[in-house]
Amino acid sequence: LIQAAIMMLNHIGQFKIAEKIQNAWLKTLEDGIHTADMFRKSQSKRQVGTMEFADAVIANTKAVGS
């Protein structure tokens, strides 16, 4: 769903915000914060629900800058 939103934002010309969200999403994944469908003991650091994952992505939008 996040990727679909990023694609939509790019389609309507909102390139900066699309990039910011994508970078936040990637940082969340790289930080090892994963939902149950992606969780792997060898790679993940923390398994979260979808709301907690969304909160982490939102927090990372601030971490990746403007």
URZI-V954103 format. One record per backbone hydrogen bond with DSSP energy under -0.5 kcal/mol. NH is the residue of the N-H (numbers start at 1). CO is the residue of the C=O. If there is no record, write none. Layout:
nh->[NH & NH]
co->[CO & CO]
This chain:
nh->[5 & 6 & 7 & 8 & 9 & 10 & 11 & 12 & 13 & 14 & 15 & 18 & 19 & 20 & 21 & 22 & 23 & 24 & 25 & 26 & 27 & 28 & 29 & 30 & 31 & 32 & 33 & 34 & 34 & 36 & 38 & 39 & 43 & 44 & 45 & 46 & 48 & 53 & 54 & 55 & 56 & 57 & 58 & 59 & 60 & 61 & 61 & 62 & 62 & 63 & 64 & 65]
co->[1 & 2 & 3 & 4 & 5 & 6 & 7 & 8 & 10 & 9 & 13 & 14 & 15 & 16 & 17 & 18 & 19 & 20 & 21 & 22 & 23 & 24 & 25 & 26 & 27 & 29 & 28 & 32 & 46 & 48 & 35 & 35 & 40 & 40 & 32 & 32 & 34 & 49 & 50 & 51 & 52 & 53 & 54 & 55 & 56 & 57 & 58 & 58 & 59 & 59 & 60 & 62]
